[in-house]
């Protein structure tokens, strides 16, 4: 399915450790589609890689073309697989399962960079608002600037299963 989306990736062996962090079907994702590089490459589970590639091709690219009349050349990620607890708790983060991706910025084909930040300019704000709104559904958790201090400079997307299929989007 990732190949059909034009994503570039390498399969990796399953990972697990004594802390409880694990990825049963990990991939290292280097592009989200035929022309959308992921910088740097990111280790995540296959389901997260597929969701990110679908979102990049179906939402990020069309939204960037609509707002900036340019394609997205790359997406800069701030975090994928990291064996750690959720901030302020002992419970493992979705990052500990390769089930989350943090996005810090988007670079267009004219080298314009749109950073995820609290007060972007008007055009960037429209794009970021659109992406954030459309992410709620394909991803089960969506956090970003304004949700809390830990997410002031990036979007956090994850696939955490919640009761009744609910989402948590701020």
C-alpha positions in Angstrom: 0.0 0.0 0.0 2.9 2.4 0.7 4.4 1.6 -2.7 1.0 2.4 -4.4 1.1 5.8 -2.7 4.6 6.5 -4.1 6.2 6.5 -0.6 9.8 5.5 -0.2 10.6 3.2 2.7 12.6 0.4 4.1 11.1 -2.5 6.1 12.9 -3.1 9.4 12.8 -6.0 11.9 10.4 -5.7 14.8 11.6 -3.8 17.8 10.9 -4.3 21.5 12.6 -3.4 24.7 12.3 -3.9 28.5 10.6 -0.6 29.0 7.6 -1.8 26.9 8.4 0.2 23.8 7.8 -1.8 20.6 7.1 -1.7 16.9 5.9 -5.0 15.4 6.0 -3.8 11.8 8.5 -0.9 11.5 9.4 1.0 8.4 11.9 3.8 7.9 9.9 6.3 5.8 12.0 8.7 3.6 9.2 10.1 1.4 5.5 10.5 1.8 4.8 10.3 -1.9 6.5 10.5 -5.3 7.6 14.1 -4.8 7.3 14.7 -1.0 10.5 14.0 0.9 10.3 13.3 4.7 13.2 15.1 6.4 14.8 13.4 8.2 13.8 9.8 7.6 11.5 8.5 10.3 11.0 5.1 12.0 7.4 4.4 12.6 4.9 1.5 12.4 3.5 0.6 9.0 0.0 1.9 9.8 1.3 5.3 10.8 3.4 5.5 7.7 0.4 4.7 5.5 -1.8 7.3 7.4 1.0 9.9 7.0 1.4 9.2 3.3 -2.3 9.2 2.6 -2.6 12.6 4.5 0.3 14.1 2.6 -1.0 13.1 -0.8 -4.7 13.7 -0.2 -4.6 16.7 2.1 -1.3 18.5 2.5 -0.5 18.7 -1.2 -3.9 19.9 -2.4 -4.1 22.4 0.5 -0.7 23.9 -0.3 -1.6 24.2 -4.0 -4.9 25.9 -3.1 -3.2 28.4 -0.7 0.2 29.0 -2.3 -0.1 27.6 -5.8 2.9 25.5 -5.2 3.5 21.8 -4.4 5.0 20.5 -1.2 8.6 19.5 -1.7 9.3 18.2 1.8 7.8 17.7 5.2 10.2 18.2 8.2 9.4 15.8 11.0 10.4 16.6 14.6 9.8 13.1 16.1 8.6 9.7 15.2 9.6 6.5 17.2 11.1 7.5 20.6 10.9 5.3 23.6 9.6 7.7 26.2 6.5 8.4 28.4 3.9 11.0 27.6 4.9 14.4 29.0 4.2 14.6 32.7 3.2 10.9 33.1 4.6 7.4 33.3 2.3 6.1 30.6 4.2 5.4 27.3 3.7 7.9 24.5 2.3 6.8 21.2 5.8 7.6 19.9 7.0 4.6 22.0 5.1 2.4 19.6 6.0 4.2 16.3 2.4 5.2 16.3 2.9 9.0 16.2 4.5 11.6 13.9 5.4 15.2 14.9 5.6 17.7 12.0 7.5 20.9 12.4 7.3 22.5 8.9 6.5 22.1 5.2 8.7 23.3 2.4 7.2 24.2 -1.0 8.8 23.7 -4.4 9.8 27.4 -4.4 11.7 26.8 -1.1 9.1 28.7 0.9 9.0 27.1 4.4 5.8 27.1 6.4 6.7 26.5 10.1 4.1 25.1 12.5 4.1 28.0 15.0 1.7 30.0 17.3 1.5 33.1 15.1 2.2 32.5 11.4 1.4 35.0 8.7 -2.1 35.0 7.3 -1.5 32.6 4.3 0.5 30.1 6.4 -2.2 30.3 9.1 -4.9 29.4 6.6 -2.9 26.4 5.4 -2.0 25.2 8.9 -5.6 25.6 10.1 -6.9 23.6 7.1 -4.3 20.9 7.7 -5.1 20.7 11.4 -8.8 20.5 10.8 -8.5 17.8 8.1 -6.1 15.8 10.3 -8.8 15.1 12.9 -10.3 11.9 11.7 -7.5 10.2 9.8 -5.5 10.7 13.0 -7.0 9.9 16.4 -5.0 12.6 18.2 -4.1 16.0 16.7 -2.3 18.6 18.8 -0.5 21.7 17.8 0.1 25.4 18.8 -2.4 26.5 21.4 -3.1 23.0 22.7 -0.3 23.1 25.3 3.3 24.3 25.6 4.8 21.0 24.5 3.1 21.3 21.1 3.7 25.0 20.4 6.1 24.4 17.5 4.8 21.3 15.8 1.7 19.2 15.0 1.4 15.9 16.8 -0.5 13.2 14.9 -1.1 9.7 16.2 -3.3 6.7 15.7 -4.1 5.9 19.4 -7.2 3.8 19.5 -9.8 5.4 21.8 -13.1 4.1 23.2 -15.9 4.3 20.7 -13.5 5.4 18.0 -13.4 8.9 19.4 -10.7 11.5 18.4 -8.9 14.0 20.5 -8.1 17.2 18.5 -6.9 20.5 20.0 
